Amino acid sequence: MIVDISKRILIVGLGLLGGSYARVLRRFGFPISAITLEQRDIDYAIREGIIDEGSTQPDPELVGAADLIVFALYPHTFVEWIEQYQGLFKSGALITDVTGVKGSIVYRIQGMLRPDVEFIAAHPMAGREVSGVENSTDRMFSGANYIVTPTARNTPEAIETCMELGRLLGFSHVATLSPEEHDEMIGFLSQLTHCIAITLMTCNDKEHMEQFTGDSFRDLTRIARINDLMWSELFLENKSALLEQMDLFLTQFTRLKTMLEEEDVEGMRAMMRHSTERRALFDKK
């Protein structure tokens, strides 16, 4: 479906990710509309040529005309939107998302959704330490990973369309995981890393440390500039998986602490060598 540039795409939530989706898809010639809270964001996006039209309300004409709808909302807002406005969808419409947790929302939305509309979930593994459509970019997804999380309710056509969307957006790696596998993976690769960055920035409040830091601390805490409203919700939505990953981290941290206390140089060096080998696998090719 997505390769047909006559198909109309609606972005619900025109922030950093929604705006970046729109910028890329406009390059291919798709008609793009948007629904978002602030009129100034609509005005900016139209002025910059990011979208063709938009509204601050769930406009029946915009929603009803869309063949593909991308939801870039907080999890609870996404669920509430579907509950209230799914009656506006065109029959045969395909909806997808950018939500950072899956298990707690995918089955719920698929269970309440009209049978003539399909939801195929996805997670673009990309972001910046800023927000808003004005900070969106058509280069955000270059070199990044894109995860599609199908369930038994999804058709092969919807899965392939969602994967093709990821390729069009410029992601370097497009893969599929179950919602459960996704949440376990994201608990480690994204949520735990944010927990560590938050902890580092709050465990030592000595003044003026920013005058003496090196790049290692800046690199390690880059993601500590965090949207507290969004990330606290994501943590709670993935509580079980995240707590499991936090326990794994604490076990390894305690192991390193014990080796230091006991002056186990060989043990520390072995752990460092293993760390170096593992880190090489994560370098962007």
Salt bridges, closest charged atoms under 4 A:
GLU38 OE1 - ARG40 NH1 3.35
ASP52 OD1 - ARG26 NH1 2.61
GLU53 OE2 - ARG8 NH2 3.09
ASP67 OD1 - LYS90 NZ 2.83
GLU83 OE2 - ARG108 NH2 3.67
ASP97 OD2 - LYS102 NZ 2.82
ASP116 OD2 - ARG114 NH2 2.75
GLU129 OE2 - ARG222 NH1 2.47
ASP138 OD2 - ARG27 NH1 3.25
ASP138 OD1 - ARG139 NH1 3.46
GLU160 OE2 - ARG167 NH2 2.52
ASP183 OD1 - HIS182 ND1 2.85
GLU207 OE1 - HIS208 NE2 3.70
ASP215 OD1 - ARG218 NH1 3.06
GLU233 OE1 - HIS76 ND1 2.86
GLU261 OE2 - LYS257 NZ 2.70
ASP283 OD1 - ARG279 NH1 2.70
